Amino acid sequence: MSSPIKAVIFDWAGTMVDFGSVAPVMAMREAFSAEDVAVTDAEIRAHMGRAKRDHVAQILEGSGVNALWTARHGAAPTGADVDRIHNALEPLMFTAAAACSGLIDGAADLARDLRARGVKIGSTTGYTRTMMQAILPRAADQGYSPDAVVCAGETLEGRPSPLMVWKALVEMGVWPAAACVKVDDAEVGMGEGREAGCWTVGIAASGNGVGLNKAELAALDPAERAALIERARDALMAAGAHTVVDTVADLPGVLSEIERRILAGETPTGL
């Protein structure tokens, strides 16, 4: 049976691979450490999902990091500093992404089922094409190979603009956006999906909002685990998600509900 959903466009880290979105934190810490500036996980995660050059710039604009940078280097950070850190970040991200490229449970099964129903599979990411080079073949070996992959720097603006989603739709020959779904674990990804005119689904437990790998999350006291996931869920809803699930393994039920709403004539914008 075919689906009224034309395409599902997934994020990568924290959504389909890298439970907890760990790789960018590892690489960012190392890149800033090389500049003699320590950044916290929270400072990194506050801007997760953006194109990595924008991500570096946002971290440097934070008052704590900016003050520490100025103290270490004798001047406030400049665009040249952003470029240098970003250039150093690319090989670090390649290595970290390769180490964290395992698919999240349910990702391969979901992709197979969508394809069997004629639904196109796209992806957008804050990673550059260079950063993605280690992930793409490893994901394919595990059963996940999107029809379109749009990377940071391949549109004039990254998230939360809709341009990467629109580029993916163009590459796949899919329209209207109102028959498509964007799935992401980052708050800027919710903006990306809504601005593109897609149904937008947040990923809470495996994503940046919780920021723990699968083993770390499972080891928490159940009440603490539930509270962290609920906090991530609330942030994604506040950022514009139509709905939020824990991981992609929980997505089939939500997609069925979106199918029902499309067939009933509803749209993501409510018009």
KAFEN-V353989 format. One line per field, one symbol per residue. phi: phi as a letter, one per 20 degrees, with the letter a starting at -180 (. if undefined). A space follows every 10 residues. Layout:
BEGIN
phi=???
END
This chain:
BEGIN
phi=.fdffebcdd fdfnddclgn legffgffgf ffffemcede gfffffcfof gffffgffff ffgfffffff ffdnaffdgf fgfffffffg fffgfffffc efffgnffff ffffffenef cdbcbeffff fefefgffff feocbffbcd dgnecfcege feffffffff femdaeffdc cdcbddffff fgffffndfc cedefedffe mcfgffffff ggffgfffff ffffffffep ffbccfbffe fgffffffgf fffenfcfem e
END
